[in-house]
Amino acid sequence: MKKTGIVIAFMVGALKGPAQNINTVSVVKDAEKQTTVMLREIAVAKQTDKKGVSPRTLEDGKLKLVASRDWTSGFFPGELWYLYELSGNKKWEATARTFTADIEQEKTNGATHDMGFKVYCSFGNGYRLTKDPHYKEVIIESAKTLSKRFNPVAGVLRSWDHSKNKWDFPVIIDNMMNLELLFEAWKLTGDRSLYQVAVSHADHTMKNHFRPDYSSYHVVDYDTVTGKINKKTTHQGYANESAWSRGQSWGLYGYTLCYRETKNVKYLRMAEHIAGFILNHPNLPKDGIPYWDFNAPGIPNEPRDASAAAVIASALYELSTYSNNGKKYKAEADRIVGSLTKSYRAPIGTASGFLLLHSTGTKLTNTEVDEPLSYADYYYLEALQRGSKLRAGKKLF
């Protein structure tokens, strides 16, 4: 396999804030140092947590590990794959393989919609970089497992199985991210049914999740007998009619990847509309790092969400390659990555090795508020990878 290192130095421009100079080589080296700290912290944590396989956050200042069944378990293996790609250092490939293997048992876990987050971020990146045939098998089996959660009457994949007293057939905007696994398995197998499930889910989500201003609800509950909507809520946001920031980022990323895989222009237009809502919102701070909800009542004294920012930046880099507004989207992605790099990174040796600080998990329950989160780090590295490729004149896919 050819060497995968793609790092270059780049300049980060800004549309709404001051220009920032960032040396990607230096940023990646810092990320390697922090991840080395993380690996030591994981080894210590595993002495008392025998089921934990991946880091998720800090809890009371200590590293919190999660089992493979947790929706965040695949992000750290994915980070390791991105470190390998960005640095070209083979030691990260070996480490990535070790942590990726811990996720394999999830390939038959039909009790969750988060198969994409868990398996595609880990095995998907591993397969992209190594073409390991075993990784291919895991991707395919995982996609088939996920597809069993599809309800043909409602036309969507079920999200949560819990809280059945609240919802009949809940679908969350986050589920758009899991479609990438289905598209990949379709390309690997030629099984058109996987493609059709992904497209149906994307179409029904487009129709039912979004408001006229292209903001998104978090949860849409379907009636599985009629396919009609029972109710629309925003479980992790400030209020049912508010715009939970990470939910908006999932939508932007999801429809951008749907355009990549289908070339259906309606998905491109949807991604552009969502980008417009985010980037033109009066409550988006000048540094591009959103508050946890665009309608949070205490703005500007509300927690930020670096994880939402990282997802937005990564999505904008890809969207910039498809859209006539590409120059603007790339500049906005540069601005966000610049802000994250300058003001949101953990000093080396701190935060148990997490890369970014100041993310928000679930504000309403005061869970993971103003803490590092593994998925913030994952999408930050992905954004660095995408930005580096674009500046080197390379295609993203």
C-alpha positions as CSV (number, residue, x, y, z in Angstrom):
1,M,0.0,0.0,0.0
2,K,1.3,3.5,-0.8
3,K,2.2,5.9,1.9
4,T,-0.9,7.8,3.1
5,G,0.6,11.0,4.6
6,I,-1.0,14.1,3.1
7,V,-0.2,16.8,5.5
8,I,0.7,20.3,4.2
9,A,0.8,23.7,5.8
10,F,-2.1,26.0,5.0
11,M,-3.6,29.4,5.6
12,V,-7.0,29.7,7.2
13,G,-9.0,32.6,5.9
14,A,-12.1,34.1,7.6
15,L,-15.3,35.6,6.4
16,K,-16.5,36.9,9.7
17,G,-13.4,36.8,11.9
18,P,-9.6,37.7,11.7
19,A,-7.4,35.5,9.5
20,Q,-5.5,32.8,11.3
21,N,-2.3,31.1,10.3
22,I,-2.3,27.4,11.0
23,N,0.5,24.9,10.3
24,T,-1.2,21.6,9.7
25,V,2.0,19.6,10.2
26,S,2.3,21.1,13.6
27,V,-1.3,20.5,14.4
28,V,-1.0,16.8,13.5
29,K,2.1,16.4,15.5
30,D,0.3,17.8,18.5
31,A,-2.6,15.5,17.9
32,E,-0.1,12.5,17.9
33,K,1.3,13.7,21.2
34,Q,-2.2,14.0,22.7
35,T,-3.3,10.6,21.4
36,T,-0.2,9.1,23.0
37,V,-1.4,10.6,26.3
38,M,-4.8,9.2,25.6
39,L,-3.5,5.7,25.0
40,R,-1.7,5.7,28.4
41,E,-4.9,7.0,30.0
42,I,-7.0,4.2,28.3
43,A,-4.6,1.6,29.6
44,V,-5.0,2.9,33.2
45,A,-8.8,3.1,32.8
46,K,-9.1,-0.5,31.5
47,Q,-7.6,-1.7,34.8
48,T,-10.9,-1.0,36.5
49,D,-13.3,-1.0,33.5
50,K,-13.0,-4.4,31.9
51,K,-15.8,-3.7,29.4
52,G,-14.6,-0.3,28.1
53,V,-13.0,-0.3,24.7
54,S,-13.1,3.3,23.6
55,P,-12.9,6.8,25.2
56,R,-16.0,9.0,25.2
57,T,-15.5,12.0,27.5
58,L,-14.3,13.1,30.9
59,E,-16.5,12.4,33.9
60,D,-15.5,14.2,37.1
61,G,-12.2,14.9,35.5
62,K,-11.5,11.3,34.7
63,L,-11.5,9.4,31.4
64,K,-14.7,7.7,30.7
65,L,-14.6,4.5,28.5
66,V,-17.6,2.9,26.8
67,A,-18.3,-0.6,25.7
68,S,-18.6,-1.4,22.0
69,R,-22.4,-1.1,22.1
70,D,-22.2,2.6,22.9
71,W,-22.9,4.8,19.9
72,T,-19.6,6.6,20.3
73,S,-17.4,3.5,20.4
74,G,-16.2,3.7,16.8
75,F,-14.9,7.3,16.9
76,F,-11.6,6.7,18.6
77,P,-10.6,3.9,16.2
78,G,-11.6,6.3,13.4
79,E,-9.4,9.0,14.9
80,L,-6.4,6.6,14.8
81,W,-7.1,5.9,11.1
82,Y,-7.1,9.6,10.4
83,L,-3.8,10.1,12.4
84,Y,-2.3,7.3,10.2
85,E,-3.5,9.0,7.1
86,L,-2.4,12.5,8.1
87,S,1.0,11.5,9.5
88,G,1.9,8.5,7.4
89,N,3.2,6.9,10.5
90,K,2.7,3.1,10.5
91,K,2.4,2.9,14.2
92,W,-1.0,4.5,14.0
93,E,-2.2,1.9,11.6
94,A,-1.2,-0.9,14.0
95,T,-3.0,0.9,16.9
96,A,-6.0,1.6,14.8
97,R,-6.3,-2.1,13.9
98,T,-6.2,-3.0,17.6
99,F,-9.0,-0.6,18.6
100,T,-11.0,-1.3,15.4
101,A,-11.1,-5.0,16.2
102,D,-12.9,-4.2,19.5
103,I,-15.9,-3.0,17.6
104,E,-16.4,-6.0,15.3
105,Q,-19.0,-7.7,17.6
106,E,-21.4,-4.8,16.8
107,K,-21.8,-6.1,13.2
108,T,-24.7,-8.2,14.3
109,N,-26.2,-5.9,16.9
110,G,-29.6,-5.2,15.4
111,A,-30.8,-3.3,18.5
112,T,-29.3,0.0,17.4
113,H,-29.4,2.4,14.5
114,D,-25.9,3.7,15.2
115,M,-24.2,1.0,13.1
116,G,-22.7,3.7,10.8
117,F,-21.1,5.7,13.7
118,K,-19.7,2.5,15.2
119,V,-18.7,0.5,12.2
120,Y,-18.2,2.9,9.3
121,C,-16.0,5.3,11.3
122,S,-13.8,2.4,12.4
123,F,-13.9,-0.3,9.8
124,G,-15.0,2.0,7.0
125,N,-11.9,4.2,7.4
126,G,-9.8,1.1,7.8
127,Y,-11.1,-0.4,4.6
128,R,-10.6,2.9,2.7
129,L,-7.0,3.0,3.7
130,T,-6.0,-0.7,3.6
131,K,-8.6,-2.5,1.5
132,D,-8.4,-5.3,4.1
133,P,-10.9,-7.9,2.8
134,H,-12.1,-8.8,6.4
135,Y,-13.0,-5.1,6.9
136,K,-15.1,-5.3,3.8
137,E,-17.0,-8.3,5.2
138,V,-17.7,-6.5,8.4
139,I,-19.0,-3.4,6.6
140,I,-21.4,-5.6,4.5
141,E,-22.7,-7.6,7.4
142,S,-23.2,-4.4,9.5
143,A,-25.1,-2.8,6.7
144,K,-27.4,-5.8,6.3
145,T,-28.0,-5.7,10.1
146,L,-28.9,-2.0,10.0
147,S,-31.2,-2.4,7.0
148,K,-33.4,-4.7,9.1
149,R,-34.5,-1.7,11.1
150,F,-36.2,-0.3,8.0
151,N,-40.0,0.0,8.0
152,P,-41.4,0.1,4.5
153,V,-44.7,1.7,5.5
154,A,-43.0,4.7,7.2
155,G,-40.1,4.5,4.7
156,V,-37.5,5.1,7.3
157,L,-35.0,3.3,9.6
158,R,-36.0,3.2,13.2
159,S,-33.7,5.0,15.6
160,W,-34.2,4.3,19.3
161,D,-35.7,1.2,20.8
162,H,-35.9,2.8,24.3
163,S,-38.7,5.0,25.8
164,K,-41.5,3.2,24.0
165,N,-43.9,5.1,26.2
166,K,-42.8,8.3,24.4
167,W,-42.6,7.2,20.8
168,D,-44.0,4.6,18.5
169,F,-41.3,4.6,15.8
170,P,-38.8,7.4,16.5
171,V,-36.4,8.7,13.8
172,I,-33.7,11.2,14.8
173,I,-31.9,13.5,12.5
174,D,-28.6,11.8,13.6
175,N,-29.7,8.7,11.6
176,M,-28.8,10.5,8.4
177,M,-25.1,9.8,9.3
178,N,-25.7,6.1,9.2
179,L,-26.7,6.1,5.6
180,E,-23.1,6.2,4.6
181,L,-22.7,2.6,5.7
182,L,-25.6,1.5,3.5
183,F,-24.2,3.3,0.5
184,E,-20.8,1.8,1.0
185,A,-22.2,-1.8,1.3
186,W,-24.3,-1.2,-1.8
187,K,-21.2,-0.3,-3.8
188,L,-19.3,-3.3,-2.4
189,T,-22.0,-5.8,-3.1
190,G,-24.3,-4.3,-5.8
191,D,-27.2,-5.0,-3.5
192,R,-29.7,-2.4,-4.7
193,S,-32.0,-2.9,-1.7
194,L,-29.4,-1.2,0.6
195,Y,-29.3,1.8,-1.7
196,Q,-33.1,2.0,-1.8
197,V,-33.3,1.9,2.0
198,A,-30.8,4.8,2.3
199,V,-32.6,6.9,-0.4
200,S,-36.1,6.3,1.1
201,H,-34.8,7.3,4.6
202,A,-33.2,10.4,3.2
203,D,-36.3,11.4,1.2
204,H,-38.7,10.9,4.1
205,T,-36.4,12.7,6.5
206,M,-36.2,15.6,4.1
207,K,-40.0,15.8,3.9
208,N,-40.7,15.4,7.6
209,H,-37.8,16.6,9.7
210,F,-37.3,20.1,8.3
211,R,-39.1,23.4,8.9
212,P,-39.6,26.1,6.2
213,D,-36.3,27.8,7.2
214,Y,-34.4,24.5,6.8
215,S,-33.8,24.0,10.5
216,S,-34.5,20.5,11.7
217,Y,-36.4,18.8,14.4
218,H,-34.5,16.2,16.4
219,V,-37.1,13.5,16.6
220,V,-40.0,12.6,14.3
221,D,-42.3,9.8,15.5
222,Y,-44.0,7.7,12.8
223,D,-47.2,5.6,12.9
224,T,-46.0,2.3,11.5
225,V,-49.6,1.3,10.4
226,T,-50.3,4.4,8.4
227,G,-46.9,5.9,7.9
228,K,-48.2,9.2,9.2
229,I,-46.5,11.5,11.7
230,N,-47.5,11.2,15.3
231,K,-45.4,14.2,16.6
232,K,-42.2,16.1,16.1
233,T,-39.9,17.0,19.0
234,T,-36.4,18.2,19.9
235,H,-35.2,15.8,22.6
236,Q,-31.7,17.2,23.1
237,G,-32.3,20.8,22.1
238,Y,-33.7,23.7,24.1
239,A,-37.4,23.3,22.9
240,N,-39.4,21.4,20.3
241,E,-39.2,24.4,17.9
242,S,-35.6,25.3,18.5
243,A,-32.6,24.4,16.4
244,W,-30.3,22.0,18.3
245,S,-26.9,22.8,16.8
246,R,-25.5,19.2,16.5
247,G,-28.8,18.2,14.9
248,Q,-28.3,20.9,12.2
249,S,-24.8,19.6,11.6
250,W,-26.0,16.0,11.2
251,G,-28.4,17.2,8.5
252,L,-25.8,19.2,6.6
253,Y,-23.3,16.3,6.6
254,G,-26.0,13.7,5.8
255,Y,-27.4,15.4,2.7
256,T,-24.0,16.3,1.5
257,L,-23.0,12.6,1.6
258,C,-26.3,11.6,0.0
259,Y,-25.5,13.9,-3.0
260,R,-22.1,12.3,-3.2
261,E,-23.5,8.8,-3.4
262,T,-26.5,9.5,-5.6
263,K,-25.7,12.7,-7.6
264,N,-29.4,13.6,-7.1
265,V,-29.4,17.4,-7.2
266,K,-32.2,17.6,-4.6
267,Y,-29.8,16.5,-1.9
268,L,-27.3,19.1,-3.0
269,R,-29.9,21.8,-2.8
270,M,-31.0,20.5,0.6
271,A,-27.4,20.6,1.9
272,E,-27.0,24.2,0.5
273,H,-30.2,25.3,2.3
274,I,-29.1,23.8,5.6
275,A,-25.7,25.5,5.2
276,G,-27.5,28.7,4.6
277,F,-29.5,28.4,7.8
278,I,-26.4,27.7,9.8
279,L,-24.0,30.2,8.3
280,N,-26.5,33.1,8.1
281,H,-28.0,32.6,11.5
282,P,-27.8,35.8,13.7
283,N,-26.8,33.7,16.7
284,L,-23.8,32.0,15.1
285,P,-20.8,33.5,16.9
286,K,-18.1,35.3,14.9
287,D,-15.6,32.4,15.4
288,G,-18.1,29.9,13.8
289,I,-18.4,27.7,16.8
290,P,-22.2,27.5,17.6
291,Y,-23.9,27.5,20.9
292,W,-25.4,24.2,21.8
293,D,-28.7,25.4,20.4
294,F,-29.2,28.3,18.0
295,N,-32.2,29.3,20.1
296,A,-30.8,28.8,23.6
297,P,-32.3,31.5,25.8
298,G,-29.2,32.6,27.5
299,I,-27.1,33.5,24.5
300,P,-24.4,34.7,24.6
301,N,-23.9,33.1,28.0
302,E,-24.6,29.6,26.8
303,P,-22.2,26.7,26.3
304,R,-20.6,26.2,22.9
305,D,-20.5,22.9,21.0
306,A,-17.2,22.2,19.4
307,S,-18.5,18.9,18.2
308,A,-21.2,20.5,16.1
309,A,-18.6,22.9,14.7
310,A,-16.3,20.1,13.7
311,V,-19.1,18.2,11.9
312,I,-20.1,21.4,10.1
313,A,-16.6,22.2,9.0
314,S,-16.0,18.7,7.6
315,A,-19.4,18.8,5.8
316,L,-18.6,22.2,4.3
317,Y,-15.3,21.1,2.9
318,E,-17.1,18.3,1.0
319,L,-20.0,20.5,0.0
320,S,-17.5,23.0,-1.4
321,T,-16.5,20.5,-4.1
322,Y,-20.1,20.1,-5.4
323,S,-21.6,23.6,-5.0
324,N,-21.4,26.8,-7.0
325,N,-21.0,28.4,-3.6
326,G,-17.9,26.3,-3.1
327,K,-15.5,29.1,-2.5
328,K,-17.6,30.5,0.3
329,Y,-18.2,27.0,1.9
330,K,-14.5,26.3,1.9
331,A,-13.6,29.6,3.4
332,E,-16.2,29.0,6.2
333,A,-14.8,25.6,6.9
334,D,-11.3,27.1,7.1
335,R,-12.6,29.7,9.5
336,I,-14.2,27.1,11.8
337,V,-11.2,24.8,11.7
338,G,-9.0,27.8,12.5
339,S,-11.1,28.7,15.5
340,L,-11.1,25.2,16.8
341,T,-7.4,25.0,16.4
342,K,-6.6,28.3,18.0
343,S,-9.0,28.5,20.8
344,Y,-10.6,25.1,21.5
345,R,-7.7,22.6,21.6
346,A,-6.6,21.1,24.9
347,P,-3.0,21.9,25.9
348,I,-0.7,18.9,25.3
349,G,-0.7,16.6,28.3
350,T,-4.1,17.7,29.6
351,A,-7.7,16.5,29.3
352,S,-6.6,12.8,29.3
353,G,-5.4,13.2,25.7
354,F,-8.6,14.6,24.1
355,L,-7.9,17.0,21.3
356,L,-10.8,19.5,21.6
357,L,-12.5,21.1,24.6
358,H,-15.8,22.8,25.0
359,S,-18.3,20.4,23.5
360,T,-21.9,19.8,24.7
361,G,-23.5,16.4,24.8
362,T,-27.0,17.0,26.3
363,K,-27.4,20.4,28.0
364,L,-31.0,19.8,29.3
365,T,-29.8,16.9,31.5
366,N,-26.5,18.6,32.2
367,T,-24.7,15.7,30.7
368,E,-21.3,16.2,29.1
369,V,-21.6,20.0,29.1
370,D,-18.4,21.9,28.3
371,E,-16.5,18.7,28.1
372,P,-14.3,17.0,25.5
373,L,-16.1,14.4,23.3
374,S,-14.6,11.7,21.1
375,Y,-16.8,12.6,18.2
376,A,-15.6,16.2,18.3
377,D,-12.1,14.9,17.9
378,Y,-13.0,12.5,15.1
379,Y,-14.7,15.1,12.9
380,Y,-12.0,17.6,13.7
381,L,-9.4,15.3,12.3
382,E,-11.6,14.5,9.4
383,A,-12.0,18.2,8.7
384,L,-8.2,18.6,8.8
385,Q,-7.8,15.6,6.4
386,R,-10.3,17.1,4.0
387,G,-8.9,20.6,4.1
388,S,-5.4,19.2,3.6
389,K,-6.5,17.2,0.5
390,L,-8.3,20.2,-1.0
391,R,-5.3,22.5,-0.6
392,A,-3.1,19.8,-2.2
393,G,-5.4,19.7,-5.2
394,K,-6.6,16.2,-4.4
395,K,-10.1,14.7,-4.6
396,L,-11.8,13.9,-1.3
397,F,-13.3,10.6,-2.7
